[in-house]
Structures are given as C-alpha cells and as structure tokens.
Amino acid sequence: MGFGLQGIGETFGRVTIEAMAFGLPVLGTAAGGTREIVEDNLTGLLHPVGQKGIQILSQHIRFLRDNQSAREEMGRKGREKVEKLFLKHHMYDRIARILQNCMSYT
C-alpha cells in the first residue's frame, strides 16, 4: 500500500529513497531529510511532526488505502525521482564535483 516513516530530523532519508525506488508512496513527517526528498501530494504525503500530525497521518493512510490510482501514481513518480536524482552514479558525480571544488580552492 505505502511506506510509513515517522521520524524527526533524519538528515538524509535513505530508507525513504529505498521505498520510492520500489515504487511505494511515502507517508512521512514534514521534517529533516524526508521533507526534502518527498514531494507532498506527488511522491507521497507529508504530515506534521509529533502529536499534531497523528490525525493527518491517519487521514493519509485512509486516503492511500482507498485510492489505488493515487498510490500507483505517487509510487511511479517516486521511482522516477529516484532514477533521476538518487542512483549511485548521481551521488558519485555530486561527490566528485564537491571534491573538485575543494581542490580548486587550495
């Protein structure tokens, strides 16, 4: 159905990206790395952190349960985003650019 993640302040959501790579819509908190990775209402659904987010998370779970087409579309968009931005070669390229920039300052 979907992948749920309830975390605070995760710096980089590797688990979130893995779920998206499997074509799952993500249910996550609007905090930390999850907020930067998940596009709300496009690749998943975000809810506020803590107690105030519980009701919204519950609504999001019911929405995905009842809307197969939304689940599939969010999952597809998430997988596309992973393929476009988060595969190993993308990460290697980013690291190489950072290292090149660092070396050019010496």
C-alpha positions in Angstrom: 0.0 0.0 0.0 2.6 2.6 1.1 5.6 3.1 3.2 5.2 5.0 6.5 8.1 6.8 8.2 7.7 8.6 11.5 11.0 10.3 12.3 12.3 13.6 13.5 15.3 15.3 11.9 16.7 12.5 9.8 19.5 14.2 7.8 19.2 12.0 4.7 16.3 9.7 4.2 18.0 6.6 2.7 15.1 4.4 3.7 12.7 6.9 2.1 14.6 6.7 -1.1 14.6 2.9 -1.0 10.8 2.9 -0.6 10.5 5.2 -3.5 12.8 3.0 -5.6 10.4 0.2 -5.0 7.5 2.3 -6.3 5.9 2.9 -3.0 4.2 6.2 -2.0 5.8 7.6 1.2 4.0 8.6 4.3 6.4 10.8 6.2 6.9 13.7 8.5 7.5 17.1 7.2 10.9 17.3 8.8 14.5 16.6 8.1 15.6 14.8 5.0 12.1 13.4 4.4 10.7 16.9 3.7 13.5 17.5 1.1 13.0 14.1 -0.6 9.3 13.6 -0.7 7.2 16.0 -2.8 4.0 16.3 -0.9 1.0 15.0 -2.9 3.3 14.0 -5.7 5.6 11.2 -4.5 4.0 10.8 -1.1 2.1 12.5 1.7 3.7 14.5 4.5 2.3 15.2 7.9 3.4 17.4 10.8 5.8 16.1 13.4 4.5 14.8 16.7 1.1 14.7 18.3 -0.4 17.2 15.9 0.5 15.0 12.9 -1.3 11.9 14.1 -4.7 12.8 12.8 -3.3 13.9 9.4 -1.3 10.7 9.2 -4.4 8.7 9.9 -6.2 10.6 7.1 -3.3 9.9 4.7 -3.3 6.2 5.5 -7.1 6.0 4.8 -6.6 8.0 1.6 -3.9 5.7 0.2 -5.9 2.6 1.3 -9.0 3.8 -0.6 -7.3 5.3 -3.7 -5.3 2.7 -5.7 -4.7 5.1 -8.6 -3.2 7.7 -6.2 -1.0 5.0 -4.7 0.2 3.8 -8.0 0.8 7.4 -9.4 2.7 8.5 -6.3 4.7 5.3 -6.4 5.5 5.8 -10.1 6.5 9.5 -9.6 8.7 8.5 -6.6 10.5 5.8 -8.6 11.1 8.3 -11.5 12.6 10.8 -9.0 14.9 8.2 -7.6 16.0 7.2 -11.1 16.6 10.9 -12.0 18.4 12.0 -8.8 19.4 9.3 -6.4 21.2 6.4 -8.2 24.8 5.7 -7.3 26.2 7.4 -10.4 24.3 10.6 -9.5 25.8 10.5 -6.0 29.3 9.8 -7.3 29.0 12.7 -9.7 28.0 15.0 -6.9 30.8 13.9 -4.6 33.3 14.3 -7.5 32.1 17.9 -8.1 32.4 18.7 -4.4 36.0 17.3 -4.3 36.9 19.2 -7.4 35.6 22.4 -5.9 37.5 21.8 -2.7 40.8 21.1 -4.6 40.4 24.3 -6.7 40.5 26.4 -3.5 43.9 25.2 -2.4 
